[in-house]
């Protein structure tokens, strides 16, 4: 939330911001949230997608668009990324990282 407030503060009126980040589709299991790999991969520090959008809007930015991009995480899984593979190994059987994590594209404008 602090980052988005700072972006809104320093962006000139009419200025636009575009960013890419990671958000959660559902809460992580406790064991995964505490993994070093999840912290390094920015997974355990991520917030729920609905909370993410609310944070950006609460910063005062306008025309906020937060678009989920699940294909990014799916590509990491398909490449057998070692970081994501370790996280996935700690998830409940039958679930993958993409069931919990998504990449997001964010755009917004300062009024």
C-alpha positions, -999 to 999 in steps of 0.1 A, spaced: 0 0 0 29 24 8 44 19 -26 11 28 -43 6 59 -21 41 71 -30 35 65 -67 3 86 -64 22 113 -45 51 117 -70 32 112 -102 23 144 -119 -14 152 -125 -25 132 -156 5 110 -153 2 73 -159 18 43 -142 22 8 -155 36 -20 -134 38 -58 -132 36 -77 -99 25 -109 -83 -8 -114 -64 -25 -143 -47 -57 -160 -60 -63 -176 -26 -44 -176 7 -13 -197 8 -11 -227 31 9 -218 63 38 -241 55 43 -224 21 39 -189 34 68 -195 57 92 -210 31 123 -191 23 117 -200 -14 83 -184 -12 98 -152 2 126 -151 -24 101 -156 -52 78 -128 -38 51 -153 -33 48 -152 5 48 -114 5 20 -112 -21 -16 -101 -12 -49 -114 -25 -58 -100 -59 -89 -83 -45 -68 -66 -18 -42 -56 -44 -68 -37 -65 -82 -21 -34 -47 -9 -23 -41 8 -57 -76 24 -57 -71 36 -21 -39 54 -31 -60 80 -49 -51 68 -84 -79 67 -110 -87 45 -140 -72 16 -121 -69 -17 -141 -55 -48 -125 -54 -76 -150 -44 -112 -139 -19 -129 -161 -20 -166 -150 0 -176 -181 32 -162 -165 31 -186 -135 20 -215 -158 51 -209 -179 73 -210 -149 57 -243 -139 61 -257 -174 98 -247 -174 103 -266 -141 116 -234 -125 134 -248 -94 121 -221 -71 85 -227 -80 91 -265 -81 101 -264 -44 70 -243 -35 48 -266 -55 62 -296 -37 49 -281 -4 14 -276 -17 -15 -300 -11 -16 -329 -35 -31 -320 -69 -25 -283 -65 1 -262 -83 15 -227 -78 -8 -214 -104 -38 -223 -82 -25 -197 -57 -4 -172 -76 -9 -150 -106 11 -123 -123 -7 -90 -126 -4 -60 -149 -15 -28 -133 -22 6 -149 -36 37 -134 -36 75 -138 -32 103 -113 -62 127 -114 
